[in-house]
Amino acid sequence: MSVSNEPRTGTFLGVPYDWRRHGFKARLKQRWWNPAEPRLFTPRAFGWGYAVNLARLARRRP
């Protein structure tokens, strides 16, 4: 089995990616529900693209 030297996180064409499996559950919670994060759209916990920070979305209600 060969090990790739390519980075497991970064951006491609301006879109973030994260292919790390270790710590997935912690990143999922941090990116989907993080009241301290000011961004509405955060990098996905696994894969390519963005996730919605639901805590930020809930805070926007009047």
URNORHU-V53512 format. One record per residue. D_CENTER is the distance of its C-alpha to the mean C-alpha in Angstrom with 2 decimals. Layout:
BEGIN
D_CENTER  D_CENTER
END
This chain:
BEGIN
28.03  26.77  23.76  21.88  21.57  18.77  15.56  12.77  10.09  10.89  11.63  14.20  16.23  13.99  10.94  7.97  7.85  7.26  10.35  10.90  12.34  13.49  11.71  9.61  11.05  10.48  6.71  7.00  9.47  8.00  5.23  7.95  10.86  11.17  14.49  14.54  11.66  13.71  11.28  11.34  8.66  5.23  3.06  2.89  3.81  6.73  8.36  8.73  7.94  6.39  6.20  8.95  9.35  12.56  14.13  14.31  15.70  18.21  19.33  20.31  23.08  26.58
END
